[in-house]
Amino acid sequence: MRNVSGHGRKLSYYDFGHTTVYASRLDPRFPYCAYVPDDYEEDGEKTYPLAVIVHGTERGMQAYRDAFADFAEANGVIVLCPMFPANICFPGDLSSYKMLRDGDLHYDAVMLDMIAEMQEKYRIAGDRVMMYGFSGGGHFTHRFLYLHPERLLAASIGAPGVVTLLDFDHDFWVGLRDFEKVFGKPVDLDAIRKVAVQMVIGGDDRETWEITITPDDAWYMPGADLAGANRNDRMRALKKSFEQHGIAVRHDIVPGITHDDRQLIGKVKDFFAQTLDAIRERS
């Protein structure tokens, strides 16, 4: 039964379907919205896996929510879409969220608390979520996988411009040698191996204008060019670094597509559905 009158229930009309936009309780600078399937009953028993869709630099939070609504309905999944606005750390800041942390600001903690909010509001299945991010969201997703693998069922990494290789010969962000010093937590390879991983990219995604890091850039460090020049090169290098540590990767390259994920999202939905099917078979 849906609550439209507020009599003793915690959900409102705006908590179903294409929800309204909420401010994070942990840090109200960061909003989020969700999609909740039509069959969700507040006093029901059915549980719903949670899929988290992380925007890129364009910050199309609601567009992603809407793009995954059909998947949510077909698969009984609730979709959560966070927003990490620009200008948070300084005027012109487009990218601090992509590295998960900036000084005392822990974007990963904001993300985890948004998930906790959803778990308290809705019947979310389990404690692990599926996560997809494209471009800037692909940055976030693969680094979140390194830091919090125990919280992920699946990680779909879409065409990040700059990758952190699963490499212990270079410091973060190029590699992970000093990861525990940076994040206060070691890399747990066994936990990462338990997460289904997809890498998805357009076959013609070869522009380098936005992703070339020079010594003048704030992110510059030795090894900045280690993974190659364009996003396809970097994705192959990332995949190889995963596979060298025994982590299986589904690599989807969609021919004829440049840096635009509208034609890639179908592959992500297929991957998430495959992940859910595998879990159902095991249980």
C-alpha positions as CSV (number, residue, x, y, z in Angstrom):
1,M,0.0,0.0,0.0
2,R,1.4,3.4,-1.0
3,N,1.4,6.2,1.5
4,V,-0.2,9.3,0.1
5,S,-1.7,10.5,3.3
6,G,1.1,10.1,5.8
7,H,-0.8,7.9,8.3
8,G,2.0,6.2,10.2
9,R,4.0,5.2,7.1
10,K,7.4,6.5,6.1
11,L,7.1,6.7,2.4
12,S,5.3,9.4,0.4
13,Y,3.9,9.7,-3.1
14,Y,7.3,11.1,-4.2
15,D,9.2,8.0,-3.0
16,F,7.9,5.8,-5.7
17,G,8.6,5.5,-9.5
18,H,10.7,8.4,-10.6
19,T,11.4,9.8,-7.2
20,T,11.9,13.5,-6.3
21,V,15.5,14.7,-5.6
22,Y,16.8,14.4,-2.0
23,A,19.8,15.9,-0.2
24,S,22.2,13.5,1.3
25,R,21.7,13.4,5.1
26,L,25.5,13.0,5.6
27,D,26.3,16.1,3.5
28,P,23.4,18.0,1.9
29,R,25.7,19.4,-0.8
30,F,25.2,16.0,-2.5
31,P,21.7,15.2,-3.8
32,Y,20.4,11.9,-5.2
33,C,17.3,10.5,-6.9
34,A,16.0,7.0,-7.4
35,Y,13.7,4.8,-9.4
36,V,11.4,2.5,-7.5
37,P,9.5,-0.2,-9.5
38,D,5.7,0.0,-9.8
39,D,5.2,-3.2,-7.8
40,Y,6.9,-1.9,-4.7
41,E,4.5,-2.2,-1.8
42,E,5.5,-0.4,1.4
43,D,4.0,-3.2,3.6
44,G,5.1,-6.0,1.2
45,E,7.9,-8.5,1.6
46,K,9.6,-8.6,-1.7
47,T,13.2,-7.4,-1.6
48,Y,15.0,-5.4,-4.4
49,P,18.6,-5.4,-5.5
50,L,20.1,-1.9,-5.6
51,A,21.8,-0.6,-8.8
52,V,23.9,2.6,-8.3
53,I,24.5,4.7,-11.5
54,V,27.3,7.3,-11.2
55,H,27.2,10.2,-13.6
56,G,30.2,11.5,-15.6
57,T,31.4,15.1,-15.8
58,E,28.2,16.2,-17.4
59,R,26.3,15.2,-14.2
60,G,23.2,13.8,-15.9
61,M,21.8,12.2,-12.7
62,Q,18.1,12.2,-13.7
63,A,18.8,11.2,-17.3
64,Y,20.6,8.1,-16.0
65,R,17.8,7.3,-13.5
66,D,15.3,7.5,-16.4
67,A,17.5,5.4,-18.7
68,F,17.6,2.6,-16.2
69,A,13.8,2.7,-15.3
70,D,12.9,-0.1,-17.8
71,F,15.7,-2.3,-16.5
72,A,14.4,-1.6,-12.9
73,E,10.9,-2.7,-13.9
74,A,12.0,-5.8,-15.8
75,N,14.3,-7.1,-13.1
76,G,12.8,-5.9,-9.9
77,V,15.7,-3.6,-9.1
78,I,15.7,-0.2,-7.3
79,V,18.0,2.4,-9.0
80,L,20.0,5.0,-7.1
81,C,21.6,8.0,-8.9
82,P,23.9,10.3,-6.8
83,M,25.0,13.7,-7.8
84,F,28.4,15.1,-7.1
85,P,28.1,18.8,-8.2
86,A,31.0,20.7,-9.8
87,N,32.8,23.5,-7.8
88,I,32.7,21.5,-4.5
89,C,36.4,21.9,-3.6
90,F,37.2,25.0,-5.6
91,P,35.7,27.1,-8.4
92,G,36.0,25.1,-11.6
93,D,36.3,21.8,-9.8
94,L,34.9,19.2,-12.2
95,S,36.8,16.1,-11.1
96,S,37.5,15.7,-7.4
97,Y,34.8,13.0,-7.0
98,K,36.6,10.8,-9.5
99,M,39.5,10.1,-7.1
100,L,37.0,9.3,-4.3
101,R,38.6,11.7,-1.8
102,D,39.9,15.3,-1.7
103,G,41.4,16.2,1.7
104,D,38.8,15.7,4.4
105,L,36.0,15.1,1.8
106,H,35.3,11.4,1.4
107,Y,33.0,10.9,-1.6
108,D,33.0,7.2,-1.0
109,A,31.6,7.8,2.5
110,V,28.9,10.0,1.0
111,M,28.1,7.2,-1.4
112,L,28.0,4.6,1.3
113,D,25.6,6.7,3.4
114,M,23.3,7.3,0.5
115,I,23.1,3.5,0.1
116,A,22.4,3.2,3.8
117,E,19.6,5.7,3.5
118,M,18.1,3.6,0.7
119,Q,18.4,0.5,2.8
120,E,16.6,2.1,5.7
121,K,13.8,3.5,3.4
122,Y,13.2,0.4,1.2
123,R,13.6,-3.3,1.3
124,I,17.0,-3.6,-0.4
125,A,18.3,-7.1,-1.0
126,G,21.5,-7.7,0.9
127,D,24.4,-5.3,1.6
128,R,26.0,-5.4,-1.8
129,V,25.0,-3.3,-4.8
130,M,25.6,-3.2,-8.5
131,M,27.4,0.0,-9.8
132,Y,27.9,1.5,-13.2
133,G,29.7,4.7,-14.1
134,F,30.6,6.1,-17.5
135,S,33.5,8.5,-18.1
136,G,33.9,10.3,-14.8
137,G,31.6,7.7,-13.3
138,G,34.0,5.0,-14.7
139,H,36.8,6.7,-12.7
140,F,34.7,6.6,-9.6
141,T,33.5,3.0,-10.1
142,H,36.8,1.2,-10.5
143,R,38.4,3.1,-7.6
144,F,35.4,2.4,-5.5
145,L,35.9,-1.3,-6.4
146,Y,39.4,-1.2,-5.1
147,L,38.3,0.5,-1.8
148,H,35.0,-1.2,-1.1
149,P,34.8,-4.5,-3.0
150,E,32.8,-6.1,-0.1
151,R,30.0,-3.7,-0.9
152,L,29.7,-4.6,-4.6
153,L,27.9,-7.4,-6.5
154,A,29.0,-6.0,-9.8
155,A,31.1,-3.2,-11.2
156,S,30.5,-1.9,-14.7
157,I,33.4,0.5,-15.7
158,G,32.5,2.7,-18.6
159,A,35.3,4.4,-20.6
160,P,37.2,6.2,-17.8
161,G,39.5,8.9,-19.2
162,V,42.2,8.2,-16.5
163,V,42.6,4.8,-15.0
164,T,44.3,3.5,-11.8
165,L,45.9,0.2,-12.8
166,L,45.8,-2.8,-10.4
167,D,49.5,-2.4,-10.1
168,F,51.7,-2.4,-7.0
169,D,54.8,-0.9,-8.6
170,H,53.4,2.7,-8.8
171,D,51.8,5.0,-6.3
172,F,48.2,6.1,-6.4
173,W,46.6,7.3,-8.7
174,V,48.7,5.6,-11.4
175,G,48.8,2.4,-9.3
176,L,48.1,1.0,-5.8
177,R,51.4,0.7,-4.1
178,D,50.6,3.3,-1.4
179,F,46.9,2.6,-1.4
180,E,46.7,1.8,2.3
181,K,48.6,4.9,3.2
182,V,46.2,7.0,1.1
183,F,42.9,5.4,2.1
184,G,43.6,3.7,5.4
185,K,42.6,0.3,4.1
186,P,44.6,-2.3,2.1
187,V,43.5,-3.6,-1.3
188,D,41.7,-6.9,-0.8
189,L,42.3,-8.9,-4.0
190,D,40.3,-11.9,-2.8
191,A,37.3,-9.6,-2.2
192,I,37.7,-8.0,-5.7
193,R,37.8,-11.4,-7.3
194,K,34.3,-12.0,-5.9
195,V,32.8,-9.0,-7.8
196,A,31.5,-9.4,-11.3
197,V,33.4,-6.9,-13.5
198,Q,32.5,-5.4,-16.9
199,M,34.5,-2.9,-18.9
200,V,32.4,-1.2,-21.6
201,I,33.5,1.3,-24.2
202,G,32.8,2.6,-27.7
203,G,35.1,1.2,-30.4
204,D,35.7,4.7,-31.8
205,D,36.3,6.3,-28.4
206,R,39.8,7.5,-29.3
207,E,39.8,11.3,-28.6
208,T,42.6,12.4,-26.2
209,W,42.0,16.1,-25.9
210,E,40.3,15.8,-22.4
211,I,42.4,13.1,-21.0
212,T,46.1,13.8,-21.8
213,I,47.9,14.7,-18.5
214,T,50.9,16.9,-18.9
215,P,53.4,18.1,-16.2
216,D,51.4,21.3,-15.8
217,D,48.3,19.4,-14.7
218,A,47.3,19.0,-11.0
219,W,47.0,15.2,-11.4
220,Y,50.4,14.8,-13.0
221,M,52.7,12.2,-11.5
222,P,55.4,9.9,-12.9
223,G,53.7,7.1,-14.9
224,A,50.7,9.3,-15.9
225,D,51.0,8.0,-19.4
226,L,51.6,4.4,-18.4
227,A,48.2,3.0,-19.5
228,G,48.3,4.5,-23.0
229,A,47.1,7.5,-24.9
230,N,43.3,7.1,-25.4
231,R,40.4,5.5,-23.5
232,N,40.5,2.3,-25.4
233,D,44.2,1.9,-24.8
234,R,43.7,2.6,-21.1
235,M,40.8,0.2,-20.8
236,R,42.9,-2.6,-22.3
237,A,45.7,-1.8,-19.9
238,L,43.2,-1.8,-17.0
239,K,41.7,-5.1,-18.1
240,K,45.2,-6.6,-18.4
241,S,46.1,-5.5,-14.8
242,F,42.9,-7.1,-13.5
243,E,43.5,-10.4,-15.3
244,Q,47.1,-10.5,-14.0
245,H,45.6,-10.8,-10.5
246,G,43.1,-13.4,-11.4
247,I,40.1,-11.1,-11.8
248,A,37.8,-12.0,-14.7
249,V,36.6,-9.1,-16.9
250,R,33.7,-9.0,-19.4
251,H,35.0,-6.5,-22.0
252,D,32.3,-5.0,-24.2
253,I,33.5,-2.9,-27.1
254,V,30.6,-1.4,-29.2
255,P,31.7,-0.7,-32.8
256,G,31.2,2.7,-34.3
257,I,30.5,4.5,-31.0
258,T,32.6,7.4,-29.7
259,H,32.5,8.8,-26.1
260,D,28.8,8.5,-25.6
261,D,27.2,5.8,-23.6
262,R,23.6,5.9,-24.9
263,Q,24.4,2.9,-27.1
264,L,26.4,1.2,-24.3
265,I,23.8,1.1,-21.6
266,G,22.1,-1.9,-23.2
267,K,25.3,-3.9,-22.6
268,V,25.3,-2.7,-18.9
269,K,21.7,-3.8,-18.4
270,D,22.6,-7.2,-19.9
271,F,25.6,-7.5,-17.6
272,F,23.6,-6.6,-14.5
273,A,20.8,-9.0,-15.5
274,Q,23.4,-11.8,-16.0
275,T,24.8,-11.0,-12.6
276,L,21.4,-11.3,-11.0
277,D,20.6,-14.5,-12.8
278,A,23.9,-16.0,-11.5
279,I,23.0,-15.0,-7.9
280,R,19.6,-16.6,-8.2
281,E,21.0,-19.8,-9.6
282,R,23.4,-20.1,-6.7
283,S,20.7,-19.5,-4.2
